[in-house]
Each structure stands twice: as C-alpha cells, then as structure tokens.
C-alpha cells in the first residue's frame, strides 16, 4: 500500500517520512524560480522550506517556472501532487526522506514566456532565482563576455514583447515594473558559475541595453544581482530509484529527488526588496563570495571532470565506482594537490586540504550513485570554467600543467564517441557532432582540437600546454587510458 503525495496526505505520511513543518496550503509566493530540476529542489527549495517552518516566513513560497519543453511534464506531475515532492538524503549507512512544501505552484510553460511576465507584474514577487545549467547564460568562452550575437538573443532584442530567452523575459518584466512605478525584483543566480551574479547581470543588461538605453540604466541602478555559491551532489532520478523509494517508504512520488546529506550555500546579502531568513537555516552570508566560488568550482567541479573522462573511457558507470579505481583516484589526487589546490586563492577560515578530503568522501558515497555520463555531459561549457582556468593560472605562475593537459586529452579522446574496446558513446554535449569531428581530426592534428578558440582561448595556443596535450593524446591512442594514467602517476 502506497501513499500518493498531496496536501490531504500530509497528516498521514508513512512512518519515517517527515512532513513540512508548516501549513503548505497557507503559503504565498515571494520567489519565482526558473528551472525546477533536481538540484534546485534538493537545495534552494529545501533551505526555503526550512526557513518558512522555523521563522513563519509564509510569504516566501516559491512559484516554479520553466523554459524548456520537458518542463511542461514536470509541471503536470507536480501539480497532480499539490506541488509537493520528496527529498531523500543518502549515505552508506542511512537514508532520510522528507516532503518539501516550499512550492506554491508552477506556471504554464509557453513560448514567449507570457505566464512568467504576468506573474512578475505582482510586487509580491521580490526575488527571481534561476538554475539554467552552466551553458544557459550565453557566455563567449573565449572572451568571458555575454554573447549578444547568439540568434536567440538577437531575436529577443528585435522582439521585446515576445522573448525567446529567460533574459528577454526578465527585461520585459522589469520594463513592466518600471512603467507601473513598482520596485524591481532581485535576480539571484543559483548555477555553478564564477561570479554568477555578475554573469547574470551582464546577460540581463546585454539584452536591455540593445533594446532601450534608459531601461538598461534603470536596471543597472536599481536591480540587485547577488553572487552566490551553491553545492549539493544531486544525481538524476531513475525509475529504479523511484520504485525503490515507494517500496522502502510507501510514498508514491512522480518527481522524487535523491541527494547526499551535505549541502552548502554562500550568498552576498544584497536583497533590497527583502529575502527569507536563510541565515537561520545554515546559509552563509558573506561580503565576498569569490573565494568560496573558486574553491568549489575548481576543487569539486574540476575534480568531477578529472574523474569522469578516464572513468568513461574505461567503462566505469558511477562516480563512487571510479573512486575505487586506483589509477583514477590517483590521477584525481595528484592533479588536485599539485595543480588545482595551489591555484585556489585562500578562503576565510577554511583549509583547502581539509575541503578536498571532504570532497573525496562525498565522491565515494555509494548511495549517491552519480552517473559518470552525467558528469561528462556538456564539457564544451564546463572545461573553461572548471579546468582551463586552473591551467591558465598555472601557466602564468610557472607551475605544472601536466595533469590539466592530460585531462583535456582525455576529454578529447572521449569525444571521439567510443570507449576503449569500441563501444559507442551516445551524444553527450550540445555540440557533440562538432566535438566528435574535431576529436577525430586531432588524432593526426592535435591543433584541430585546441583550435576551438571559443573554448580554449589563449591557452590553446600556448606552446607548453599544446605540447603537453599533444604528448598525452598520442599516449592515449598508443597505450590506452590505464597505461597513460600510470605513466602520469610515475612521473
């Protein structure tokens, strides 16, 4: 016998499943969030849920929204269970399931984003937050600037009242608020990007300035874009996980989320229209998020990239399994300690070595079961942010780049589209066809890969980096992944 999630079921949840600590039906929305994927629902939505329960902040509920076609099905699934869902925190010994009730609704998903624009006309919405993934901000990797020449952005500039992107929709909503004499909302990015508030501000202002200089000036003077660092490993939900949850707990949930127990959120306290009392539930408010961002993005996200491509080439399916392979974990340890950690600026009251030890423990959590393929996805957007920034800094400082060059060679070899032994790798990047063509050409001419200036910038033309990359790529084709990793560890 299973219990289907709904408001009516909250008083009779199965034993061991926690209900929200507040009256879900009494919430009103103060936040509109774009991108209701697993990470948001395991992270920001949980913090907000706890703040509502602890402090009675019932006017800070989250109104969900989406911009992708698949978001319509998510909306239907969550609407059928009164916008409730479960989060299960798992480690090797325990599994704890709770029902999260911070969502007040989920807007219809439409081209042109009219429901989002209409919802943002309500002054009760004081924060717009977003998780779009690292590739959703139209950043030119070669320059680090907003890519205003992207076709979707050009379309938004040409048609202000029917935007294609969320940034065009935000500009339209801010235009409406300005015309109505209302205060603007704060825009809060929750993606893993260096200086994510600055990146988001550049995207919004990039659209606005091309449409209306006066509006852009008003946004620049009045809209806050706080920087933040977010962290929680949240794998994809599989049918097997969903069925196991129902069998273990008796809860029937169409959109459950599974994650590690660890979580972290570091924010600038820059919310002119107010915010939930998040400091009461563990969010760190600091004057400068940058050191925390650099630590997390380079050590954790960079570490994921170090593990994923050799593991993928050797047919290893999950991150915890990769942590059991001595060559893979040896590669991770050596690059982290010799190249990544030395390039991370000091973080207040934090030992980088202790932080890395914690990361190793989190990667090895067998209950998370994070898929290597998920970590490998979208390397074309992740490499510059997670790995190549370290290589560039080490080149300037005269430190080793051998490990980061090898990681890039492994990524190149992965993008050929087959693992060792010949089994195919299904497309795993928004520009997979282009990457595959370049990776195959690089077997004879490595510059065919490093010449992707939008990814590599000046690092791709650096003689030291190019030489190391070429040496490692040749070794991978000649000797294979395991032998190449062993050679690196011996050196």
Protein Blocks (a to p, Z undefined) as FASTA:
>chain_A
ZZdddfklmmmccehiacdfbdfklpccfbdcehjafklmmmmmmmmmmmmmmnopaklc
ccdddfbfklmmmmmmmmmnoopacdddddfkbccddddfkbgbdcdddehilmmmmmmm
pmklmbdcddebjklnopafknopacfkbmklmmmmmmmmlcfbfklmmmmmmmmmmmno
pacdddddfbdcehklmmmmmmmmmmmmmmommlmmmmmmmpccdddddddddddddfkl
mmmmmmmnopacfbbcdddfbdcdddddddfnopadfklnopacdfblklmmmmmmmmmm
mmmmmmmmmmmmnopabfklmmmpmklmmmmmmmmmmmmmmmpccdehiafklmmmmmmm
mmmmmklopafklmmgoklmmmmmmmmmmmmmmmmnopafklmmmmmmmmmmmmnopaeh
iiacddfbfklmmmmmmmmmmmmmmmlmmmmmklnmmmlmpmklmmmmmmmmmmmmmnom
mlmmmmmmmZZ
